[in-house]
Amino acid sequence: MNDDQQQVNQLANLFKAIGHPLRIQIVRIIAKESLVSIPTLQNALPGIDQFFIYSNLRFMHKKHLLKKLRKGREIYYGLSEKAISAGFSTFFHEQYSQNSARTDTKIAVLERAPARETPVFA
């Protein structure tokens, strides 16, 4: 199989991974914000159960469409480098291109920030 065919197949698999309206909404939000947490997605998608949001995030992460960054108890999601390099970002180019520099800034800030201690009540 030549390189062009591999890229086409890879891109087709990425588009299959967002083959549900909720996944498209999630990717659009992530492309717009560049890096989001589950609470941010819940606020942006009122009326959608947290389980459905999380299960779709997990599915897209397993398909290498999203990257995941854990900071303390929070998990942040962004478009994966594989998805971007495969040409996926061109589909959401307007939203993602405006925020790609912000993603690096947000990741750097999150990595430098001390982990928050969450009180545990007995």
C-alpha positions as CSV (number, residue, x, y, z in Angstrom):
1,M,0.0,0.0,0.0
2,N,1.4,3.4,-0.9
3,D,1.8,6.3,1.4
4,D,-1.2,8.2,-0.1
5,Q,-3.5,5.2,0.4
6,Q,-2.3,4.9,4.0
7,Q,-3.0,8.6,4.7
8,V,-6.5,8.2,3.1
9,N,-7.2,5.1,5.2
10,Q,-6.0,6.9,8.4
11,L,-8.1,9.9,7.7
12,A,-11.2,7.7,7.0
13,N,-10.7,5.9,10.3
14,L,-10.5,9.3,12.1
15,F,-13.7,10.4,10.5
16,K,-15.4,7.1,11.5
17,A,-14.4,7.9,15.1
18,I,-16.5,11.0,15.1
19,G,-19.4,9.3,13.3
20,H,-21.9,10.4,16.0
21,P,-23.5,13.8,16.4
22,L,-22.3,14.1,20.1
23,R,-18.7,13.3,19.1
24,I,-18.9,16.0,16.5
25,Q,-20.1,18.5,19.1
26,I,-17.3,17.4,21.5
27,V,-14.6,17.8,18.8
28,R,-16.0,21.2,17.8
29,I,-15.8,22.4,21.4
30,I,-12.3,21.0,21.8
31,A,-11.2,22.5,18.5
32,K,-12.6,25.9,19.6
33,E,-11.1,25.8,23.1
34,S,-8.0,23.8,22.3
35,L,-8.0,22.0,25.7
36,V,-11.0,21.3,27.8
37,S,-12.0,19.4,31.0
38,I,-15.1,17.3,31.5
39,P,-16.8,20.0,33.5
40,T,-16.2,22.5,30.7
41,L,-17.8,20.0,28.3
42,Q,-20.7,19.5,30.6
43,N,-21.3,23.2,30.7
44,A,-21.1,23.5,26.9
45,L,-23.5,20.5,26.5
46,P,-26.3,21.0,28.9
47,G,-28.8,18.1,29.1
48,I,-26.2,15.5,28.1
49,D,-25.5,13.0,30.8
50,Q,-21.9,12.9,32.1
51,F,-21.6,9.2,31.3
52,F,-22.3,9.8,27.6
53,I,-19.7,12.6,27.5
54,Y,-17.1,10.5,29.3
55,S,-17.8,7.4,27.3
56,N,-17.5,9.3,24.0
57,L,-14.3,11.0,25.2
58,R,-12.9,7.6,26.1
59,F,-13.8,6.1,22.7
60,M,-12.2,9.0,20.8
61,H,-9.1,8.7,23.0
62,K,-8.8,5.0,22.2
63,K,-9.1,5.8,18.5
64,H,-6.2,8.3,18.9
65,L,-8.4,11.3,18.0
66,L,-7.9,13.0,21.3
67,K,-5.0,13.4,23.7
68,K,-5.4,13.4,27.4
69,L,-3.6,15.4,30.1
70,R,-4.1,14.7,33.8
71,K,-3.4,17.5,36.3
72,G,-4.3,16.5,39.8
73,R,-7.9,15.2,39.7
74,E,-8.7,17.0,36.5
75,I,-8.4,15.5,33.0
76,Y,-8.1,17.8,30.0
77,Y,-8.7,16.7,26.4
78,G,-7.3,18.2,23.2
79,L,-6.9,17.0,19.6
80,S,-4.1,14.5,19.2
81,E,-1.1,15.1,17.1
82,K,-2.0,12.1,15.0
83,A,-5.4,13.6,14.2
84,I,-3.8,16.9,13.3
85,S,-1.0,15.5,11.2
86,A,-3.5,13.3,9.3
87,G,-5.3,16.4,8.2
88,F,-8.2,16.2,10.6
89,S,-7.6,19.8,11.8
90,T,-8.3,21.1,8.4
91,F,-11.9,20.0,8.8
92,F,-12.2,22.3,11.9
93,H,-9.4,24.6,10.6
94,E,-11.2,27.9,11.5
95,Q,-11.7,26.9,15.2
96,Y,-8.4,25.0,15.7
97,S,-5.9,27.2,13.9
98,Q,-6.9,30.2,16.0
99,N,-6.3,28.3,19.2
100,S,-3.3,26.0,18.5
101,A,-0.9,28.3,20.2
102,R,-3.2,28.6,23.2
103,T,-3.1,24.8,23.6
104,D,0.7,24.8,24.1
105,T,0.3,27.7,26.6
106,K,-2.5,26.0,28.5
107,I,-0.5,22.7,28.7
108,A,2.6,24.6,29.9
109,V,0.5,26.4,32.6
110,L,-1.1,23.2,33.7
111,E,2.2,21.4,33.9
112,R,3.7,24.2,36.0
113,A,0.7,24.6,38.4
114,P,0.9,22.7,41.6
115,A,-1.6,19.9,42.0
116,R,-4.6,21.0,44.1
117,E,-5.3,19.1,47.2
118,T,-8.8,17.8,47.4
119,P,-10.1,17.4,50.9
120,V,-11.6,14.0,51.7
121,F,-14.4,13.9,54.2
122,A,-14.8,10.8,56.3
